[in-house]
Amino acid sequence: MKVLVVGSGAREHAIVWALSRSTRVSRLFAAPGNPGMTQHATCIGVTAPGETATWAARTGIDLVIVGPEDALASGVAEHLRQAGIPTVGPGTAGARLESSKSWAKSVCRDAGIPVGDYETFTDSTLAKSYCRALGAPVVVKADGLAQGKGAVVCRTLDEADRTIEAMLDHRELGESGATVVVEQFLDGYECSYMFFTDGSDLAVMPTTQDHKPVRDGDTGPHTGGMGAYTPVRAVGPDLESELDRLIGTRLISALAARDIDYRGVVCANLMITADGPSVLEFNARFGDPEAEVVLPLLEADLVDVAEAIHQRRLGALPVVWSDRAALSVAMAAEGYPGRTRTGDTIHGYDGVEADGGSFAFLGRTARAGDDLVTAGGRVVVVTGTGTSFEEAATAAYDRVATIRFDGEHHRTDIGRRSVWEPAR
């Protein structure tokens, strides 16, 4: 079987690695891919939706998994399906779960999926007035895609005003911030609830917790994610069942009621409050770095899972996961998440797998002659696994210590809160 992965980040590298373990794969491709993926796949220089579908049809691709949100929002999954190629990933209608936060919130309201109070604005004066009705702290989000940087937790009303002005008046995020969602600040702990779906059934992945702020202690600006871990000890069997009932099942039913063909992955970013779970936002694909932390635990064949999603028979397939712990750490370039320096030589990277249960997935990287160099914000995501949280953390951070590049920074406290979280 010939399989194509669309994307170029560490998430897609993890998908490529997981697919490479399948005995059903004869050839593996990545579009456009990155230098790390060449260990297992052939990288091809196509990115446009139509071009990707044309290349895939001409090459005889049997299966495609689409990784990034911008590719999904641009309609690559629709182009591929129209070309008759089995594809995992929603079309543009389903991708609106992520590409329009206001639309996703309205779906939740209609379906009875719990969300905090919110309103949507294109006028900065009205948005500021609503912030005062909610009171600080308050959350301001760009409605569109912003590479994980469009959500700002504003601790004061002055900060909220500045954020609203930056998005609506100064268009610092372009059209992505031309509409903003102002949300109630919810207190609790965050977790990511991910599942595969064929549009009718869902297969839930291990629950993870992402770490968005750039610095230790959850301080500094938000990023695309500085690390994650699983299991989340606070999410016990009772809460897992509640998430399936309140969020997973209701969301899939709501999309089907809108005649949306959603075959792919959903990542729901949640806040678990004293009153129960509440949806913060959705990703219409694997989370990043959540994918890097869960895929090393997948014991089922990812090709089998993807094929079952396409053929709408996911409910008949056992999707088995290891009960091991896993923890990932993102190694970021100088300046991230702001103006990021590129071109620094990366030392010590020697492939995905290493002794001791660790995996290193390349993100924003490139080749400069024979050198592997930084090419963006999150450069490497390192995952450690083990029989306990402590083993997984040790494996991850020991591997991080072997990879070096000038300006590198990472959080040193990923997963620390897991040691005291009580299960529900």
N, C-alpha and C positions, 0 to 999 in steps of 0.2 A: 504494500500500500504506500502511495506517495502522499505525504502530509505537508501542508504549508502552515506556518505560524506567521501572522501579520503583527509586526511591531518590532521595536528595537531596544526595549528597556530590560531591566533586571527581571521584571515579571515575565516577559516573553522568553527570556533566557531560561527561567525556571520551567516554563511550559515546554520549551524545546528539550530540556534535559529530561523531564518526565516522559515525554513522548519517545525519546531515544531508548528508554528502557523496555519499550514494547517490542515483542517478537513479530508483531504484525507490520511494523514499519520497515519498508525496503529503502526508501529515500526520504530525507527530511530537508525542508527548505524554510528559510526565514526571509521575510520581506519588510523592511530592508535588512533587518538583523543587526548584529554588532560583532565585534571581534571575538567575544567569548563564545558565541553561538557556532562559530566555525569548527569547534571541537566535535560537534554532532551534526551540523546542518550546513547546507550550501546557502550562502546569502545572495540575494538577488536585488538589483537596484530598481525596484518598482515600488511606488507609493500611492499613486492615484487610484481611486476605486475601479474605474473602468479598465485601466491598464492592468491592475492586479487580476481582475476576473479574466481578461483576455489571455494573460500569461498562464494563469492556472488552467484554463481550458485547453490551451495549446500544449501544455506540458503533461496533461493527463492527471492532474491532481485529484486525489480521491477524497480528501478531507481537509478542511481549513478551520483553524481556531483563530479568532480575531482577539487580540489582546487589548489595545489601547482605546480609550474613550473617543479620541478625535477621529480615529478610523471608523468606529461604529457610527458616530454622528454624521460622518460624511457619506454613509450609505454603502460601504464596501460589502457588508453582508448581503444586502439586497442585490448588488451586482453579481456577487458570486452565486447566489441561489438562482437568479435569473439565467445564469450560464449553466445551470444544472449541477452545481458542485455542492455537496453536503457541507454545511457551514455551521459552526457553533458561534453564536453572537447574534444579538437582535438587530433588526433593521432600524431605520431612522425613527420610526414611531416608538419602538420599545426603548431606543437609546435616549429618548427624552426623559426617562427616569433620572438620567444624570445630566443631560445637556440643558434641562430647564428645571431648576429647583422648584419654581413656583408651580409648574405643571405636576411635578411629583407630589408636592404637598397637597394639591387639589385631589389627586388620586387617593391619597391617604385619607383625606377628610371624607370623601364619598364612600370609601370602603370600610370606614370604621377602624382604620389603622391608627394607633395613638401617635400624635405629634403635639409639640408645644404650640402655644399661641403664636401666630405670625400674620404678617400682611406683606403684600408685594407693592413696590413703588417704582415709578419712573421720575417722580418729582422730589427733589431733595428736601424741600420745605416740609412736605407731608411726611416724608420718611423720618425727619428729625422730630416732628411732633409725635409720631407714634412711638419713637424711642422714649420720649418723656412719659407717655402713657404706661409703657412697660416698666420703666425705671432701669437704672444700671445695676449690675452688668447686663449687657444686651449683645446679641449676635447679629452682625451684618454680613450678608453673603451676596456675592455676585450671582445672578441667576444662571449664567452660562458657564461653560467650561473655562477653568482658570489654572489648570495644571496643579491642583491641590492648594492654591494660594489665594482662593477667592473667599475664604471664610475668616472673619476677624471677630474674636471675642473682645468686645470693648468694655473695659472695666469702668469707664466714666462716660458721661454723656458728651463731654468735649471730644473724647476719642471717637465716639460714635459719629459725631458731627463731621469730624475730619475724614473719617472713613467713607461716609456717605458722599461727601463733596468730592473726594478722590475718585470714586466710582462713577457717580452720576454727573457731576459738573465738569470734572477734568478728564473723564474717560481714561483713567490710567490703566484700566483693564480692557480698553476697547469696547467692542459690542458685547463682550461677555458680561461687562458690568453696567450696561445701559439700563438694565432692570435690576433692582436689588430686592432681596427678601430680608426683612427685619424680623428676628425671631426672639421669643422668650429665652432667656438663659436658663438652662436646666442644670440642676445640681445632682451629682451622682457619679457613677463611673461608666466610662465608655467601653463598648465592645463592638466587634464586627461580626455580623451574622451572615454567613455566605452559604449559598446553595446553588447546585445545578438545577435546571428545570427544562422540561421539554414542552412547556406550555400548559401541562395538566398536572404532572407530578413533580415533586422536588426531592432531591437528595442532599441532605444538609452536610456541610463540612464542619470540622472542628471549629468551635468558637475561638476568636482571637481578640487580642487587644492591641490596637495601634497606638503609636506615640507621635502625635503631630507636632508639638512645639520643638524647636530646633535644639534647645539646650536642656541640660539635666534639670530635674525638678519641675518639668513641664513649664519652662520659662522661655521667653523669646517668641519671635513670630512663628506662625504656623507654616508647615511645610507639606510636601506630599506624603510624608511619613518617615520617621527616623528609626523605626524598628517596630517589632511586634512579637508576641509570644502566644503560645497555646500549650496546655489548656488554660482557660480563664477560670480560676478556682471558684469565683463568685457565681458562675453560671452552672448550677447543678441540674439534675434531670428535670425537676419541676419547672424551672425557668426555661430550659430548652423546649419543653413541650408548649409552654406559654408563647414562646417566640414563634414556633411553628404555626400555632393556631391564630395568634393575633396579627402576625406579619407575613410569614411565608405564604400560607394558604390564601389569606385574604388578598394579598397582592396579585398572585397568579390568577385568581378568579376575577379580580378587577380588570386586569389587562385583557383576559379572554373576553370579558363582557364588552370591551372596546374594540373587539376584532383585531387585536394586536398579536401577531405571531411572534411570541417571545420564546426563543430556543437559545439558551446560553447560560450565563452565570449572573446572579444578583449578589451584590455585597451591600447589606444594609448596615449603615453606621448608626449605632444606637447609644442612647443614654439610659442607663438603668437607674431610675430614681426611686425614692421611697414609695411612690405610687405605682411603680411598675415600669416596663420598658417604653421608650418613646423614640421614634425615628428622627434622627438628625438629618440624614440625607441618604441617597442611594448611589451606588456605582452600578453601571449596567455591564459589568465585567468583573474579573478577579480584582480584588483590592491589591494595592502595591504599597507596602511590602507584605500584605497578608498572603498573597500567592506563594511567595518565597518561603513562608514559614509553614504552610500546610501541604504543599505539593510533595516535599520529602516524606510526608507521612502517608501518602496515598498508596494503599496496597493493591487496589484495583488497577486494571490497565486503563490508562487515560484514553486510549483509542476506543476501547469498548464503551467507556462512558460517553465520549463525544458522539459515537455512532448511535448510541441509544437515544441521546438527545435529539439528533437529527431525525431519527426514525419514530420518534414519539413513543418510545417503549422504556423510558427510564424507570418507571415503576416496577418493571420486571427484573431489573438488574441490581444485584447487591453491590453497593459501593462501600467498600471496606477501607477503614483507616487504622493505622497503627495507634496504639494507646501511649506512645512515647511523647515526651515533651519536646517542644521546639521553640527556638528563640532566634530572631533575626536582628541584625544591626546594620543600619545604613551608614556607609562611609561617604561623606560628602566633600565636595570641592570647596576651595577658598571662596568665601563670599555668599555661599548658599544659605538661605533662599533668596538673597538679593542678587546683585550683579555678580555673576559667577565667573571665576577665572578658569580658563581652559588651557590645554596644552602641557600640563605637568606630567612628567613620566611616572608611570605606575611600576613599582618594583614589588616582587614577591608573589605575583599572581601566577599560579601553576595549574590552572584548570579548575573544574567545578568541585570535584570530590577530593577530600583529603582524609587521612587516617584520623580517628577520633570522632567521627560522626559529624563532620562539618562540610558545608557546601558554600561556594562563593559564586554568586551570580553577577555578571557584569551589567551595569546600567549604561550611563552616558560615557562611552569610551570610543576611541578611534585608534587607528594606526597612523604613526608618523614614521615612515620608513620601517625599521624593525622594532620600533618602540611602541608600547601600548601607552596611550596618553588619555588624560581626562578630556571630556568633551561636553560637560554639562554638570548639573547639580549633584544628583545622587549617583555616585560613580560605581560603587560595589555594594551589594547587599549580601552579608555573610549570615548564614544560618547554622546554628548548632542544634544537635538533637541528643537526647539522652533518656535514661529511665526516670529522671527527675528533672525538675526545673533547674536545680543547681548544676547538674551535669550538662544540660543543654546550654546554659549561660557560659559555663567554663569553656565548652567546645567552641562556642561562637566567639567569645572574646580572645581566646588563645589564637584563633585563626585571624582575627582582625589585626592582632599584633604582628603578624607576618607580612601584611600587605602595607605598603608605604607609598605616599606621594606628597609632595610639598603642599601645605595648606590644608591637608586632610583634617576633618573634624567629625566626631561621632559622639553620640550619647553614651555615657558609661552606666546608666541606671535603667536600661530596658528591662521591664518585667519585675522591678524591685517590689512594686505594690502587690504582686501575686502572693507574697509570703504571708500577707495578713488578711487577704480577702476571704470572707466567710461565704460558703456555698448557700445558694437558695434552691 
